[in-house]
Amino acid sequence: MKNHYLKTIAIVLIFLSLMDSVFPDDIKTIDGNIIVGETVGVDEEYISVKQGQDNIVFIQWRIVSLISRNKEIIVVSHENNQKKFSILTTTTGDFSAKYIRFKTTDKIQDIYPEEIVANRSFFLQEREQSEQGVTNVPFSSSPPKPQNVPQQNAVQQKKPWKGNVDAGLTIQKGNQEALTTNVKTDFSWERTRDNVYFNSLLLFETKDGEKNADEQRGTLKYERKHLEKLYSFYQESMEHDEIEKLNLRSITSTGFGYRFIEREKLKYKSEIGPSFTYERFRNDIHQTSPGLRIGNVLDWQILPSTLFYFKVDFLPLPQDLVDWRLESDMGLRHKLTKSLSLNMNWINQYDNQPSAENVSKNDATILSTIGYNF
């Protein structure tokens, strides 16, 4: 048992020592979850991963699928109640633990712990000490594990959902009387193959008793992953705008998307598909128009506490090239604490041929809000 204990530690430490320490460890579980952090210890049953300054999670070997960093990974399998490790390296580009795809140029070598220990002179001393029954080894095992670790949930999993609620309020008294209030929400639920997104905006503004803005928007989107980066989607958007005398605008779209960049700090995806727009105005005018939707989404973690994001939808009508809409949402989100953030948003709608009379083609809104993250 002690021999096997040392060999397990040896293989992980060798793997980590062979790679540049500037890269974090990505540990993928058998159900597709990704744990990112720094491996600080291993023992017969657990891998210990440090996340942040003081947070350490303990992951059971039995649910570990692979450990990756940069261009090398260890694939973990179990045969006859013993762990088997396959070391894989590549020259074709960085690995992503989320989307591992083996290529013909990848080099895979199956290695058992005893073979690694036998062929690495650094571990000869530890191997001799193990054979002689010496218990003091020059490297440390995992930090002490918490008591009563649940067996069915062997890792402190990241919750699949996250979101934020942003709100802003401006009151002006004196020479002018104005009131501006807005609430913006974003919610995402991401699993291995299925993602659900929801966002909404409520905006109200009066100036000297005259209403300048009164609109509500909401978008619900579902994504289904099919290949490594290819996915299909269904999206439903609804909008109400009193200034445009718009009772309802519904835009339904579906199609396919591709994740061109999927990194820890930079993500970019693009999608395209047919759309259908239904509009009902206050004077009982109805309009329908089949068209096309081209969407792009960029998330860039500029700093550990600052996120830049940009979303844009281009909605042309193939039968009338001058009739098109452009909807965009660009912003910065800066974390003040774990739960609070300061946000700046520029939300823009451009309708090249507005349906309502006396309505500007461009409708831009700049928001400065405080957000609650959950």
C-alpha positions as a printed Julia matrix, in Angstrom:
374×3 Matrix{Float64}:
   0.0    0.0     0.0
   2.79   2.39    0.9
   4.6    1.55   -2.34
   1.5    2.35   -4.34
   1.03   5.55   -2.33
   4.52   6.78   -3.24
   4.12   5.8    -6.87
   0.9    7.77   -7.19
   2.57  10.84   -5.73
   5.6   10.3    -7.97
   3.73  10.27  -11.24
   1.8   13.46  -10.51
   4.84  15.32   -9.23
   6.9   14.23  -12.24
   4.17  15.39  -14.59
   3.91  18.78  -12.9
   7.68  19.25  -12.68
   8.12  18.62  -16.4
   5.88  21.56  -17.35
   6.31  25.3   -17.07
   4.75  26.42  -13.78
   3.27  29.54  -15.4
   0.32  27.46  -16.62
  -2.48  26.46  -14.22
  -3.68  22.89  -13.89
  -6.98  21.9   -15.52
  -8.51  18.79  -13.93
 -11.43  17.26  -15.82
 -13.82  14.91  -14.05
 -15.65  11.99  -15.62
 -18.89  14.01  -15.77
 -17.23  16.82  -17.74
 -16.66  19.41  -15.01
 -13.42  21.42  -15.12
 -11.52  22.38  -11.95
  -8.84  25.01  -12.52
  -6.13  25.66   -9.94
  -2.71  24.66   -8.66
  -2.1   21.03   -7.66
  -0.5   21.22   -4.22
  -0.56  17.57   -3.2
  -1.74  14.03   -3.92
  -2.26  10.87   -1.93
  -3.73   7.45   -2.56
  -7.3    8.73   -2.72
  -7.28  12.49   -3.35
  -5.74  15.27   -5.43
  -5.54  18.61   -3.61
  -6.03  21.7    -5.77
  -5.51  25.26   -4.56
  -7.89  27.91   -5.91
  -7.21  31.49   -4.88
  -5.41  32.37   -1.7
  -7.04  30.12    0.88
  -9.4   27.74   -0.94
  -8.32  24.1    -1.42
 -10.59  21.5    -3.0
 -10.12  17.74   -2.67
 -10.89  15.58   -5.72
 -11.12  11.81   -5.56
  -9.02   9.89   -8.09
 -12.0    7.74   -9.05
 -13.77  10.68  -10.73
 -10.68  12.2   -12.39
 -10.6   11.85  -16.18
  -7.45  13.82  -17.01
  -5.05  16.5   -15.8
  -3.8   19.01  -18.38
  -1.45  21.96  -18.6
  -0.4   23.73  -21.81
   0.64  21.01  -24.34
   0.73  17.97  -22.03
  -1.89  15.94  -20.23
  -2.15  12.85  -18.05
  -5.12  10.64  -18.89
  -6.24   8.68  -15.81
  -7.87   5.26  -16.1
  -8.46   2.36  -13.73
  -7.71  -1.29  -14.46
  -8.02  -4.1   -11.92
  -8.46  -1.55   -9.11
  -5.15   0.1   -10.03
  -4.58   3.49  -11.6
  -3.14   3.69  -15.09
  -1.69   6.9   -16.49
  -1.28   7.78  -20.17
   0.99  10.74  -20.84
   0.09  12.67  -24.0
   2.03  15.52  -25.59
   1.36  17.48  -28.76
   3.05  20.0   -31.05
  -0.18  21.06  -32.78
  -1.22  23.69  -30.22
  -2.46  24.13  -26.67
  -4.79  21.57  -25.14
  -8.11  22.55  -23.68
  -9.32  20.25  -20.92
 -12.86  21.14  -21.91
 -12.47  20.08  -25.54
  -9.78  17.37  -25.79
  -9.37  15.97  -29.27
  -6.51  13.57  -30.07
  -4.78  14.02  -33.43
  -2.47  11.8   -35.46
   0.46  14.03  -34.5
  -0.14  13.53  -30.79
   2.24  11.2   -28.97
   0.68   8.92  -26.37
   2.65   6.68  -24.03
   1.04   4.45  -21.42
   3.12   4.48  -18.24
   2.48   2.79  -14.92
   3.73   4.39  -11.7
   6.44   1.77  -11.14
   7.88   2.42  -14.62
   8.11   6.13  -13.99
   9.77   5.65  -10.62
  12.2    3.11  -12.08
  13.25   5.44  -14.92
  13.53   8.72  -13.02
  16.72   8.98  -10.97
  15.17  11.76   -8.91
  12.83   9.22   -7.34
  15.32   6.41   -6.79
  15.98   7.51   -3.24
  12.27   7.62   -2.45
  11.8    4.18   -3.99
  14.64   2.71   -1.89
  13.21   4.29    1.24
   9.81   2.83    0.43
  11.27  -0.65   -0.04
  13.1   -0.36    3.28
   9.96   0.76    5.06
  11.09   4.35    5.63
   8.07   6.58    6.14
   9.72  10.01    5.97
   9.76  11.14    2.34
  11.18  14.47    1.11
   7.95  15.55   -0.59
   4.6   16.26    0.97
   1.29  14.56    0.38
  -2.05  16.31    0.27
  -2.98  18.83    2.95
  -5.19  17.41    5.7
  -8.6   16.58    4.29
 -11.78  17.76    5.98
 -13.59  15.21    8.11
 -16.52  13.25    6.7
 -15.81  14.0     3.06
 -18.92  12.88    1.13
 -18.26   9.85   -1.05
 -20.89  10.57   -3.68
 -19.79  14.16   -4.22
 -16.04  13.78   -4.21
 -15.18  17.3    -5.31
 -16.43  20.72   -4.36
 -18.11  21.27   -7.71
 -18.54  24.66   -9.3
 -22.19  25.52   -9.59
 -23.38  25.3   -13.21
 -25.3   28.56  -13.01
 -24.25  32.13  -12.39
 -25.67  35.58  -12.94
 -25.85  39.2   -11.94
 -28.43  41.93  -11.32
 -27.38  45.52  -12.05
 -29.36  48.59  -11.02
 -28.96  52.35  -11.37
 -30.95  55.36  -10.16
 -30.5   59.09  -10.92
 -32.69  61.8    -9.37
 -32.33  65.46  -10.33
 -34.06  68.35   -8.52
 -33.85  72.13   -8.9
 -33.75  73.92  -12.25
 -34.68  70.62  -13.85
 -36.51  67.63  -12.52
 -35.44  64.28  -13.91
 -35.65  60.65  -12.89
 -33.76  57.8   -14.51
 -33.92  54.22  -13.32
 -32.79  50.96  -14.89
 -32.43  47.31  -14.0
 -30.32  44.89  -16.07
 -30.03  41.14  -15.46
 -27.89  38.36  -16.92
 -28.23  34.67  -16.1
 -26.42  31.62  -17.49
 -26.72  27.87  -16.83
 -23.88  25.94  -18.45
 -23.42  22.18  -18.56
 -21.21  19.9   -20.64
 -23.52  19.9   -23.68
 -26.41  22.23  -22.83
 -26.29  25.96  -22.09
 -29.17  28.32  -21.24
 -28.85  32.13  -21.18
 -31.3   34.83  -20.15
 -30.89  38.61  -20.03
 -33.3   41.5   -19.56
 -33.35  45.3   -19.4
 -35.89  47.66  -17.82
 -35.33  51.36  -18.55
 -37.44  54.34  -17.45
 -36.67  58.07  -17.71
 -38.65  61.3   -17.24
 -37.48  64.88  -17.63
 -39.61  67.84  -16.48
 -42.6   65.54  -16.35
 -42.13  64.28  -19.91
 -41.37  60.63  -20.55
 -38.13  60.15  -22.5
 -37.69  56.4   -22.14
 -39.97  53.53  -21.18
 -38.85  50.19  -22.54
 -38.45  46.57  -21.48
 -36.46  43.85  -23.25
 -35.75  40.19  -22.63
 -33.88  37.41  -24.43
 -33.89  33.67  -23.77
 -31.37  31.43  -25.55
 -30.63  27.7   -25.59
 -27.42  26.15  -26.97
 -26.71  22.48  -27.67
 -23.14  21.35  -28.29
 -22.68  18.83  -31.13
 -18.93  18.8   -31.87
 -15.85  20.18  -30.16
 -16.74  23.82  -30.91
 -19.87  23.55  -33.05
 -23.3   24.04  -31.49
 -26.89  24.74  -32.47
 -29.07  27.38  -30.83
 -32.61  28.66  -30.42
 -33.19  32.27  -29.34
 -36.32  34.26  -28.52
 -36.21  38.03  -27.95
 -39.08  40.32  -26.92
 -39.26  44.1   -26.58
 -41.76  46.78  -25.55
 -41.06  50.49  -26.17
 -43.57  53.24  -25.35
 -41.59  55.96  -27.13
 -41.68  54.02  -30.4
 -45.36  53.19  -29.73
 -44.29  49.56  -29.92
 -46.49  47.15  -28.02
 -44.44  44.09  -28.9
 -41.48  43.13  -31.04
 -40.66  39.41  -31.09
 -37.58  38.08  -32.88
 -37.25  34.29  -33.15
 -34.03  32.8   -34.53
 -32.31  29.45  -34.76
 -29.19  28.08  -36.46
 -25.61  27.06  -35.77
 -22.69  28.67  -33.97
 -18.97  28.08  -33.66
 -16.65  28.86  -30.75
 -13.58  30.24  -32.5
 -11.74  31.03  -29.24
 -12.38  29.17  -25.99
  -9.71  30.08  -23.45
  -9.73  30.86  -19.78
  -9.51  34.65  -20.29
 -10.7   35.1   -23.88
 -13.8   33.65  -25.51
 -15.31  34.44  -28.9
 -18.15  32.76  -30.76
 -20.17  33.55  -33.86
 -23.51  32.19  -35.05
 -25.86  32.46  -38.0
 -29.35  31.3   -38.87
 -32.82  32.31  -40.11
 -35.0   34.67  -38.09
 -38.6   35.78  -37.96
 -39.7   39.21  -36.67
 -43.2   40.08  -35.51
 -44.1   43.7   -34.6
 -47.34  45.1   -33.2
 -47.69  48.86  -32.74
 -50.11  50.91  -30.66
 -52.21  51.97  -33.66
 -53.0   48.32  -34.34
 -50.44  47.94  -37.13
 -48.93  44.47  -37.46
 -45.78  43.6   -39.37
 -44.0   40.31  -39.99
 -40.68  39.82  -41.74
 -38.59  36.66  -42.23
 -34.89  37.39  -42.31
 -31.44  36.41  -41.12
 -29.61  36.76  -37.82
 -25.82  36.95  -37.47
 -24.6   37.09  -33.88
 -21.19  37.58  -32.27
 -20.2   37.35  -28.59
 -16.83  38.29  -27.07
 -15.76  37.92  -23.41
 -12.3   39.17  -22.44
 -10.97  39.01  -18.88
  -8.65  42.03  -19.16
  -7.64  41.91  -15.49
  -8.45  39.39  -12.73
 -11.19  41.73  -11.53
 -12.22  43.37  -14.84
 -14.26  41.82  -17.66
 -14.9   43.37  -21.08
 -17.79  41.96  -23.1
 -19.35  42.73  -26.46
 -22.5   41.27  -28.0
 -23.89  42.24  -31.4
 -26.79  40.94  -33.53
 -27.1   41.9   -37.2
 -30.59  41.31  -38.6
 -30.84  41.91  -42.37
 -33.81  41.16  -44.65
 -32.54  39.3   -47.73
 -35.5   40.54  -49.81
 -34.72  44.2   -48.99
 -31.03  44.92  -48.44
 -31.65  48.42  -47.03
 -33.98  47.13  -44.32
 -31.81  45.87  -41.44
 -31.34  46.2   -37.68
 -28.23  46.18  -35.52
 -28.43  45.52  -31.77
 -25.32  45.67  -29.57
 -24.39  45.58  -25.89
 -20.84  46.52  -24.87
 -19.57  46.98  -21.35
 -17.0   46.71  -18.59
 -17.64  44.83  -15.34
 -15.21  45.56  -12.5
 -15.49  43.53   -9.3
 -15.41  45.57   -6.11
 -15.96  42.56   -3.86
 -16.87  38.93   -4.46
 -20.54  39.88   -4.78
 -20.51  43.53   -5.87
 -19.32  45.08   -9.12
 -19.19  48.46  -10.85
 -20.48  48.37  -14.42
 -20.43  50.59  -17.51
 -22.69  49.64  -20.46
 -23.29  51.06  -23.9
 -26.48  49.59  -25.37
 -27.29  50.54  -28.93
 -30.13  49.78  -31.36
 -29.95  50.93  -34.96
 -32.92  50.46  -37.31
 -32.08  51.51  -40.85
 -35.79  51.75  -41.74
 -37.82  52.42  -38.57
 -41.45  51.45  -38.81
 -42.81  54.17  -36.51
 -43.0   57.81  -37.58
 -40.84  60.52  -35.97
 -38.51  57.9   -34.51
 -34.73  58.2   -34.79
 -32.83  55.42  -36.52
 -30.33  55.17  -33.68
 -31.27  54.55  -30.05
 -28.23  54.52  -27.74
 -28.19  54.17  -23.95
 -25.22  54.5   -21.59
 -25.65  52.96  -18.15
 -23.54  53.21  -15.01
 -24.72  50.7   -12.43
 -23.85  48.77   -9.3
 -24.29  45.03   -9.7
 -24.83  42.05   -7.45
 -23.15  38.84   -8.64
 -24.36  35.35   -7.66
